Amino acid sequence: MIEELYTKEQVELRERARELAETAIRPVAAKHDVEQTFPWEVHEAIREAGLSGVWIPKEYGGMGGGVLDLCLVVEEFSRACGAMGVGFAVNALGSFPILLSGTEEQKKRWLPPIASGEKMISFGLSEKDAGSDAASMKTRAVKEGDHYILNGEKKWNTGGAIASYNTIFAVTDPERGARGISGLVVEKGMEGYEVGKHEDKMGIRAIPVVEIHFKDCKVPEENLLGGVENQGFKQAMMTLDRARPGVAAQAVGLAQGALDLAIEYTGKRRQFGQTISSFQGIQWMLAEMGTQIEAARALVHYAARAIDSGHKNITKLSAMCKLMATDTAMRVTTDCVQLFGGYGYCKDYPIEKYMRDAKITQIYEGTNQIQKLVIGRSLLREAANK
C-alpha cells in the first residue's frame, strides 16, 4: 500500500484492521474452520475496535466511510481468514439496500444497531432455481391489511443463521416479471420465519450459509424497503454493484495472505543445499503472483473510488474488479499450495485453507461467467453510443 495515495484516516483504518486481524482473527481461524462455528469472540473484538459500521454514515451511528474504506478493512481481515472477511462484508451487503433505498425512518431504525455491531444483517436474493437468473425467483409476498404474507425460501443465505435482520426480495406482482419484485426487511423472530439447512462447505466455514424458509411469515408493511412496491430488482442490482468490490477485496486479501505465507515458507525450506526461494523458477512464480495481486488491488480501489465519487456508471467497473480479483485469488492460492509441495495439501499448514476459501469468491454475488456477460454487454453498449 502506497500510503500517499490514501487519506490519513484510511491509513489508520487499515492499520487498525490489520492489528485486529493478527491479534483476534488469525489465532482462531483454524479452530472455527474445523468446527464450522461462528467466531463470536471476533465479532466482539470488531465491535470493541469500533469497526462494525465502517461504511455507514455518521448520522446513523457509523464511521462515515465509503466503499474504499470497507474494502481496506475486508482485505486485512481476509488476509488472516477469508471467512471472517466475508462475515464482516456481508453486513454491508445486507445494509446497502437500506442505505440506497430505505426511507429516512427505516435508516434510523435499522442502521444504528448494525453500525454498533449490536445487530447483524444478511441478504436474501438467490433461490434453488433462481441463482444467476435472480428474476425467476418464486418467493411471494402478498399484501393483507397492514402486513405482507411471505411464502417461499431463500438459498445460499450467508450469515442468515446469526443475523437479526434479513433483506429479502420477493415477488409482489407476478405479471410484471423482474419489475414485480419488492424488497422487505424481515426480522428474526417474526412469525413464519425459519432458518433451514446449514450448508457443509468446502471453504468460508466460519460463517454460516443457510436456507431461510418463510411459511405465512407476517412482515409489517412499514418493512417494505423504501415504502414502494416493485422496486426490488433494481434495489438488488444497485446493491450488488456496490457490494462486489467487497468480494474483490476479500479475494485480494486471500491472495496476499497466501503469498505472505509462501514467501516465508520458501525462504526457510531448503533443497539442494539452499533455500528454494533462491531458485529462479520460484522467484518468477513469486514475481507473477505479486504483480497480479497489485494489479487486482489497484482495480478494486479504482472501482471503489468511482463508487464513492458518486459516478453513475459503476456496473462495468464493479464487475471487472470482481472478475479480476477473484480469478487472481484462485490462481495465486493454487500456486502457493504448489510452492508448499506435499505440505500444501495437508492441514498441518494453513495454506490449503486459503485455496478453499478463495474458490467461493468466483461464485457468489454473481459468478464470474455472469461478470463477463455484464462487462461484455457494457462494452458493446458503450461502443454503440459513441
For each residue, the residues with C-beta under 8 A, 3 or more apart:
1: 5 6 11 14
2: 5 6
3: 6 11
4:
5: 1 2
6: 1 2 3 10 11 14 72
7: 10 11
8: 11 12
9: 12 13
10: 6 7 13 14 65 68 69 72
11: 1 3 6 7 8 14 15
12: 8 9 15 16
13: 9 10 16 17 51 54 63 65 69 72 73
14: 1 6 10 11 17 18 72 73 76
15: 11 12 18 19
16: 12 13 19 20 49 51
17: 13 14 20 21 51 72 73 76 77
18: 14 15 21 22 76 79
19: 15 16 22 23
20: 16 17 23 24 25 45 46 49 51 76 77
21: 17 18 24 25 26 76 77 79 80 81
22: 18 19 25 26 80
23: 19 20 26 27 45
24: 20 21 27 28 41 42 45 46
25: 20 21 22 28 29 39 42 77 80 81 84
26: 21 22 23 29 80 81
27: 23 24
28: 24 25 31 32 39 41 42
29: 25 26 32 33 80 81 83 84 206 350 353
30: 33 34 350 353
31: 28 34 35 37
32: 28 29 35 36 37 38 39 81 83 84 205 206
33: 29 30 36 81 83 205 206 353
34: 30 31 205
35: 31 32
36: 32 33 200 201 205 206
37: 31 32 206
38: 32 43 87 161 162 206 207 208
39: 25 28 32 42 43 84 87 206
40: 43 44
41: 24 28 44 45
42: 24 25 28 39 45 46 84 87
43: 38 39 40 46 47 87 117 120
44: 40 41 47 48 117
45: 20 23 24 41 42 48 49
46: 20 24 42 43 49 51 52 88 117
47: 43 44 50 51 52 116 117 118
48: 44 45
49: 16 20 45 46
50: 47 63
51: 13 16 17 20 46 47 54 63 73 88
52: 46 47 91 114 115 116 117
53: 56 60 61 62 63 111 114 115 116 117
54: 13 51 62 63 65 69 70 73
55: 62 63 65 66 67 69 70 92 95 99
56: 53 60 61 62 63 64 95 99 111 114 115
57: 60 62 64 99 111
58: 61 62 63 64
59:
60: 53 56 57 107 108 111 112 115
61: 53 56 58 111 112 115 116
62: 53 54 55 56 57 58 65 111 115
63: 13 50 51 53 54 55 56 58 69 115
64: 56 57 58
65: 10 13 54 55 62 68 69 70
66: 55 69 70 304 307 308
67: 55 70 71 242 245 246 304 307 308
68: 10 65 71 72 301 304 305 308
69: 10 13 54 55 63 65 66 72 73
70: 54 55 65 66 67 73 74 89 92 245 246 249 304
71: 67 68 74 75 245 246 248 249 300 301 304
72: 6 10 13 14 17 68 69 75 76 249
73: 13 14 17 51 54 69 70 76 77 88
74: 70 71 77 78 85 86 88 89 246 249 250 253
75: 71 72 78 79 85 249 250 252 253 256 297
76: 14 17 18 20 21 72 73 79 80 253
77: 17 20 21 25 73 74 80 81 84 85 88 253
78: 74 75 81 82 84 85 86 249 250 251 252 253 254 257 357
79: 18 21 75 76 85 253 254 256 257 260
80: 21 22 25 26 29 76 77 84 257
81: 21 25 26 29 32 33 77 78 84 85 206 357
82: 78 85 86 203 204 250 253 254 353 354 357 358 361
83: 29 32 33 86 87 203 204 205 206 207 357
84: 25 29 32 39 42 77 78 80 81 87 88 206 207
85: 74 75 77 78 79 81 82 88 89 249 250 253 254
86: 74 78 82 83 89 90 158 204 207 247 250
87: 38 39 42 43 83 84 90 159 206 207
88: 46 51 73 74 77 84 85 91 92
89: 70 74 85 86 92 93 243 246 247 249 250
90: 86 87 93 94 121 122 123 158 159 207
91: 52 88 94 95 114 120 121 159
92: 55 70 88 89 95 96 243 246
93: 89 90 96 122 123 158 239 243 246 365
94: 90 91 97 114 120 121 122 123 159 163 165 166 167
95: 55 56 91 92 98 99 110 111 114 121 167
96: 92 93 99 100 238 239 242 243
97: 94 100 101 102 123 167 183 225 235 236 238 239
98: 95 101 102 106 107 110 111 167 185 225
99: 55 56 57 95 96 102 107 111
100: 96 97 235 238 239 242
101: 97 98 183 225 226 231 235 238
102: 97 98 99 106 107 110 225 226
103: 106 107 226 227
104: 107 108
105: 108 109 222
106: 98 102 103 109 110 185 222 223 225 226 227
107: 60 98 99 102 103 104 110 111
108: 60 104 105 111 112
109: 105 106
110: 95 98 102 106 107 113 114 119 121 165 185
111: 53 56 57 60 61 62 95 98 99 107 108 114 115
112: 60 61 108 115 116
113: 110 116 118 119 164
114: 52 53 56 91 94 95 110 111 117 118 119 120 121 165
115: 52 53 56 60 61 62 63 111 112
116: 47 52 53 61 112 113 119
117: 43 44 46 47 52 53 114 120
118: 47 113 114
119: 110 113 114 116 163 164 165
120: 43 91 94 114 117 159 162 163 164 165
121: 90 91 94 95 110 114 159 163 164 165 166 167
122: 90 93 94 157 158 159 160 163 165 166 167
123: 90 93 94 97 157 158 166 167 239
124: 154 157 160 166 167 168 169 186 212
125: 134 137 154 169 236
126: 130 131 134 154 155 156 157
127: 130 131 137 138 139 152 153 154 155
128: 153 155
129: 136 138
130: 126 127 133 134 135 136 137 138
131: 126 127 134 155 156
132: 366 367 369 370
133: 130 136
134: 125 126 130 131 137 169 233 236
135: 130 177 178 181 233
136: 129 130 133
137: 125 127 130 134 152 169 170 171 181
138: 127 129 130 152 171
139: 127 150 151 152 153 154 168 169 170 171 214
140: 150 151 152 170 171 172 174
141: 148 149 150 170 171 172 182 184 219
142: 148 149 151 172
143: 147 148 149 172 221
144: 147 148 149
145:
146: 220 221
147: 143 144 218 219 220 221
148: 141 142 143 144 170 172 184 218 219 220 221 223 224
149: 141 142 143 144 216 217 218 219
150: 139 140 141 168 170 184 186 192 214 216 217 218 219
151: 139 140 142 214 215 216 217
152: 127 137 138 139 140 170 214
153: 127 128 139 196 211 212 213 214
154: 124 125 126 127 139 157 160 168 211 212
155: 126 127 128 131 211
156: 126 131 199 209 364
157: 122 123 124 126 154 160 166 209 210 211 212
158: 86 90 93 122 123 207 208 209 364
159: 87 90 91 94 120 121 122 162 163 207 208 209
160: 122 124 154 157 163 166 195 208 209 210 212
161: 38 195 198 208 210
162: 38 120 159 208
163: 94 119 120 121 122 159 160 166 188
164: 113 119 120 121 187 188
165: 94 110 114 119 120 121 122 185 186 187 188
166: 94 121 122 123 124 157 160 163 185 186 187 188 212
167: 94 95 97 98 121 122 123 124 183 184 185 186 225
168: 124 139 150 154 183 184 185 186 212 214
169: 124 125 134 137 139 181 182 183 184 232 233 235 236
170: 137 139 140 141 148 150 152 181 182 184 232
171: 137 138 139 140 141 174 180 181 182
172: 140 141 142 143 148 180 181 182 229 230 232
173: 176 179 180 229 230
174: 140 171 180
175: 180
176: 173 179 180 230
177: 135 180
178: 135 181 233
179: 173 176 230 233
180: 171 172 173 174 175 176 177 230
181: 135 137 169 170 171 172 178 230 232 233 236
182: 141 169 170 171 172 224 225 229 230 231 232
183: 97 101 167 168 169 224 225 226 231 232 235 236
184: 141 148 150 167 168 169 170 219 223 224 225
185: 98 106 110 165 166 167 168 223 225
186: 124 150 165 166 167 168 190 193 214 217 219 223
187: 164 165 166 190 193 223
188: 163 164 165 166 193
189: 193
190: 186 187 193 217 218 219
191: 216 217 218
192: 150 214 215 216 217 218
193: 186 187 188 189 190 212 213 214 217
194: 212 213 214 215
195: 160 161 210 211 212 213
196: 153 210 211 212 213
197: 210 211
198: 161 208 209 210
199: 156 208 209 210
200: 36
201: 36 204 205 209 360
202: 356 359 360
203: 82 83 353 356 357 358 359 360
204: 82 83 86 201 207 209 357 360
205: 32 33 34 36 83 201
206: 29 32 33 36 37 38 39 81 83 84 87
207: 38 83 84 86 87 90 158 159 204
208: 38 158 159 160 161 162 198 199
209: 156 157 158 159 160 198 199 201 204
210: 157 160 161 195 196 197 198 199
211: 153 154 155 157 195 196 197
212: 124 153 154 157 160 166 168 193 194 195 196
213: 153 193 194 195 196
214: 139 150 151 152 153 168 186 192 193 194 217
215: 151 192 194
216: 149 150 151 191 192
217: 149 150 151 186 190 191 192 193 214
218: 147 148 149 150 190 191 192
219: 141 147 148 149 150 184 186 190 223
220: 146 147 148 223
221: 143 146 147 148 224
222: 105 106 227
223: 106 148 184 185 186 187 219 220
224: 148 182 183 184 221 227 228 229
225: 97 98 101 102 106 167 182 183 184 185 231 232 235
226: 101 102 103 106 183 231 235
227: 103 106 222 224
228: 224 231
229: 172 173 182 224
230: 172 173 176 179 180 181 182
231: 101 182 183 225 226 228 234 235
232: 169 170 172 181 182 183 225 235 236
233: 134 135 169 178 179 181 236 237
234: 231 237 238
235: 97 100 101 169 183 225 226 231 232 238 239
236: 97 125 134 169 181 183 232 233 239 240
237: 233 234 240 241 315
238: 96 97 100 101 234 235 241 242
239: 93 96 97 100 123 235 236 242 243
240: 236 237 243 244 318 365 366
241: 237 238 244 307 314 315 318
242: 67 96 100 238 239 245 307 314 318
243: 89 92 93 96 239 240 246 247 365
244: 240 241 247 248 318 319 321 322 365 366
245: 67 70 71 242 248 249 300 303 304 307 318 321 322
246: 67 70 71 74 89 92 93 243 249 250
247: 86 89 243 244 250 251 322 325 326 361 364 365
248: 71 244 245 251 252 296 299 300 303 321 322 324 325 326 361
249: 70 71 72 74 75 78 85 89 245 246 252 253 300 304 325
250: 74 75 78 82 85 86 89 246 247 253 254 361
251: 78 247 248 254 255 296 322 325 326 328 329 358 361
252: 75 78 248 249 255 256 293 296 297 300 325 328 329
253: 74 75 76 77 78 79 82 85 249 250 256 257
254: 78 79 82 85 250 251 257 258 329 333 354 357 358 361
255: 251 252 258 259 289 292 293 296 325 328 329 332 333 358
256: 75 79 252 253 259 260 293 297
257: 78 79 80 253 254 260 261 354
258: 254 255 261 262 332 333 336 351 354 355 358
259: 255 256 262 263 286 289 290 293 332 336
260: 79 256 257 263 264
261: 257 258 264 265 336 349 350 351 354
262: 258 259 265 266 286 289 335 336 339 340 351
263: 259 260 266 267 277 286
264: 260 261 267 268
265: 261 262 268 269 339 340 349 351
266: 262 263 269 275 276 277 282 286 339
267: 263 264 275 277
268: 264 265 275
269: 265 266 275 276 277
270: 273 274 275 276
271: 274 276
272:
273: 270
274: 270 271 278 279
275: 266 267 268 269 270 278
276: 266 269 270 271 279 282 339
277: 263 266 267 269 282 283 286
278: 274 275 282 283
279: 274 276 282 283
280: 283 284
281: 284 285
282: 266 276 277 278 279 285 286 339
283: 277 278 279 280 286 287
284: 280 281 287 288
285: 281 282 288 289 335 338 339
286: 259 262 263 266 277 282 283 289 290
287: 283 284 290 291
288: 284 285 291 292 335
289: 255 259 262 285 286 292 293 331 332 335 336
290: 259 286 287 293 294
291: 287 288 294 295
292: 255 288 289 295 296 328 331 332
293: 252 255 256 259 289 290 296 297 328 332
294: 290 291 297 298
295: 291 292 298 299 324 328
296: 248 251 252 255 292 293 299 300 321 324 325 328 329
297: 75 252 256 293 294 300 301 325
298: 294 295 301 302
299: 248 295 296 302 303 320 321 324 325
300: 71 245 248 249 252 296 297 303 304 321 325
301: 68 71 297 298 304 305
302: 298 299 305 306 317 321
303: 245 248 299 300 306 307 314 317 318 320 321
304: 66 67 68 70 71 245 249 300 301 307 308 321
305: 68 301 302 308 309
306: 302 303 309 311 314 317
307: 66 67 241 242 245 303 304 311 314 317 318
308: 66 67 68 304 305
309: 305 306
310:
311: 306 307 314
312:
313: 316 317
314: 241 242 303 306 307 311 317 318
315: 237 241 318 319 374 378
316: 313 319 320 374 375 378 379
317: 302 303 306 307 313 314 320 321
318: 240 241 242 244 245 303 307 314 315 321 322
319: 244 315 316 322 323 366 371 374 375 378
320: 299 303 316 317 323 324 371 375
321: 244 245 248 296 299 300 302 303 304 317 318 324 325
322: 244 245 247 248 251 318 319 325 326 365 366 368 371
323: 319 320 326 327 368 371 372 375
324: 248 295 296 299 320 321 327 328
325: 247 248 249 251 252 255 296 297 299 300 321 322 328 329 361
326: 247 248 251 322 323 329 330 358 361 362 368
327: 323 324 330 331 362 368
328: 251 252 255 292 293 295 296 324 325 331 332
329: 251 252 254 255 296 325 326 332 333 358 361 362
330: 326 327 333 334 355 358 359 361 362
331: 289 292 327 328 334 335
332: 255 258 259 289 292 293 328 329 335 336 358
333: 254 255 258 329 330 336 337 351 354 355 357 358
334: 330 331 337 338 355
335: 262 285 288 289 331 332 338 339
336: 258 259 261 262 289 332 333 339 340 344 351 354 355
337: 333 334 340 344 345 351 352 355
338: 285 334 335 341 344
339: 262 265 266 276 282 285 335 336 344
340: 262 265 336 337 343 344 345 349 351
341: 338 344
342: 345 346
343: 340 346 348 349 351
344: 336 337 338 339 340 341 349 351 352
345: 337 340 342 352
346: 342 343 349 352
347: 352 353
348: 343
349: 261 265 340 343 344 346 352
350: 29 30 261 353 354
351: 258 261 262 265 333 336 337 340 343 344 354 355
352: 337 344 345 346 347 349 355 356
353: 29 30 33 82 203 347 350 356 357
354: 82 254 257 258 261 333 336 350 351 357 358
355: 258 330 333 334 336 337 351 352 358 359
356: 202 203 352 353 359
357: 78 81 82 83 203 204 254 333 353 354 360 361
358: 82 203 251 254 255 258 326 329 330 332 333 354 355 361 362
359: 202 203 330 355 356 362 363
360: 201 202 203 204 357 363 364
361: 82 247 248 250 251 254 325 326 329 330 357 358 364
362: 326 327 329 330 358 359 367 368
363: 359 360 367 368
364: 156 158 247 360 361
365: 93 240 243 244 247 322
366: 132 240 244 319 322 370 371 374
367: 132 362 363 370 371
368: 322 323 326 327 362 363 371 372
369: 132 372 373
370: 132 366 367 373 374
371: 319 320 322 323 366 367 368 374 375
372: 323 368 369 375 376
373: 369 370 376 377
374: 315 316 319 366 370 371 377 378
375: 316 319 320 323 371 372 378 379
376: 372 373 379 380
377: 373 374 380 381
378: 315 316 319 374 375 381 382
379: 316 375 376 382 383
380: 376 377 383 384
381: 377 378 384 385
382: 378 379 385 386
383: 379 380 386
384: 380 381
385: 381 382
386: 382 383
